[in-house]
Amino acid sequence: SCKVFYSKDPLKIVRAQGQYMFDEKGEKYLDCINNVAHVGHSHPYVIKAATKQMELLNTNSRFLHDNLVQYAQRLTATLPEKLSVCYFVNSGSEANDLALRLARQCRGHQDVITLE
């Protein structure tokens, strides 16, 4: 049930830099589908920040840490006052699952309509 995006001549991507991905033959492709559109692949600032954090602590958000609270405060300070709660998740799938569970809890309905 899991299909490769390209059924004919699939791409084997071996590295990426900025907005580009490179296959095993060195061919360059503009990355329009991965979640890197904001800063690109291998961005030095992101690598430095991630390295600094991993040197301190490398875990998910199920454990309490001051950085989570500080980040939530900085984030909500940029939003309208009604948007004052943050939920940190690992992926779009987790975000969708959480949104569905919150909607079901709030409305008391189990039915869902989706677009394919």
C-alpha positions as CSV (number, residue, x, y, z in Angstrom):
1,S,0.0,0.0,0.0
2,C,3.0,2.3,0.1
3,K,4.0,3.6,-3.3
4,V,7.1,5.4,-4.5
5,F,6.3,8.8,-6.0
6,Y,7.9,7.9,-9.3
7,S,6.8,4.5,-10.4
8,K,9.0,4.7,-13.6
9,D,12.6,5.5,-13.0
10,P,12.5,6.4,-9.3
11,L,14.9,9.0,-7.9
12,K,17.6,7.9,-5.5
13,I,18.4,11.1,-3.6
14,V,21.8,11.0,-1.8
15,R,22.3,14.5,-0.5
16,A,20.8,18.0,-0.4
17,Q,22.0,21.6,0.0
18,G,19.8,24.7,0.2
19,Q,16.7,24.3,-2.0
20,Y,18.2,21.5,-4.1
21,M,18.5,17.7,-3.8
22,F,21.0,15.6,-5.7
23,D,20.7,12.0,-7.0
24,E,23.3,9.3,-7.1
25,K,24.5,10.6,-10.5
26,G,24.9,14.2,-9.3
27,E,21.7,15.5,-11.1
28,K,20.2,18.5,-9.3
29,Y,16.5,18.8,-8.4
30,L,14.6,21.7,-7.0
31,D,13.0,20.4,-3.7
32,C,9.3,21.4,-3.8
33,I,7.9,18.6,-1.6
34,N,9.9,18.3,1.5
35,N,9.5,20.4,4.6
36,V,12.6,22.6,4.1
37,A,11.1,25.4,2.1
38,H,11.7,28.0,4.9
39,V,15.5,27.5,5.3
40,G,16.6,24.9,2.9
41,H,18.7,21.8,3.4
42,S,21.9,22.0,5.4
43,H,21.4,25.6,6.5
44,P,24.4,26.6,8.7
45,Y,22.2,28.4,11.3
46,V,19.9,25.4,11.7
47,I,22.8,23.0,11.9
48,K,24.4,25.1,14.6
49,A,21.2,25.5,16.7
50,A,20.4,21.7,16.3
51,T,23.9,20.7,17.3
52,K,23.8,23.0,20.4
53,Q,20.5,21.6,21.5
54,M,21.6,18.0,20.9
55,E,24.7,18.6,23.0
56,L,22.5,19.6,25.8
57,L,19.5,17.3,25.5
58,N,18.0,15.2,22.7
59,T,14.5,14.0,23.5
60,N,10.9,14.8,22.5
61,S,8.4,17.1,24.1
62,R,6.9,14.5,26.4
63,F,9.3,15.6,29.1
64,L,9.3,19.0,30.8
65,H,12.0,21.5,29.9
66,D,12.3,25.3,30.3
67,N,13.1,25.7,26.6
68,L,9.6,24.4,25.6
69,V,7.9,27.0,27.8
70,Q,10.2,29.8,26.6
71,Y,9.6,28.9,23.0
72,A,5.8,28.7,23.5
73,Q,5.9,32.2,25.2
74,R,7.9,33.7,22.3
75,L,5.6,32.1,19.7
76,T,2.3,33.1,21.3
77,A,3.6,36.6,21.8
78,T,3.5,37.0,18.0
79,L,-0.1,35.8,17.7
80,P,-3.5,37.3,18.6
81,E,-4.4,36.9,22.3
82,K,-7.0,34.2,21.7
83,L,-4.2,32.0,20.3
84,S,-2.4,31.4,23.6
85,V,-2.0,27.6,23.7
86,C,0.8,25.6,22.0
87,Y,0.9,21.9,21.2
88,F,4.3,20.7,20.1
89,V,4.2,17.6,17.9
90,N,6.8,15.7,15.9
91,S,5.2,15.7,12.4
92,G,2.3,16.8,10.2
93,S,0.7,13.4,10.9
94,E,0.8,14.0,14.6
95,A,-0.5,17.5,14.2
96,N,-3.5,16.2,12.1
97,D,-4.1,13.4,14.7
98,L,-4.1,15.9,17.5
99,A,-6.4,18.4,15.6
100,L,-8.9,15.6,14.9
101,R,-8.9,14.4,18.6
102,L,-9.3,18.0,19.8
103,A,-12.2,18.7,17.3
104,R,-13.9,15.4,18.4
105,Q,-13.5,16.3,22.1
106,C,-14.8,19.9,21.5
107,R,-17.8,19.0,19.3
108,G,-18.6,15.6,20.6
109,H,-18.9,14.2,17.1
110,Q,-16.9,11.2,15.6
111,D,-17.7,11.8,11.9
112,V,-14.9,13.2,9.6
113,I,-14.9,14.5,6.0
114,T,-11.6,14.5,4.2
115,L,-10.5,15.4,0.7
116,E,-8.2,13.0,-1.2
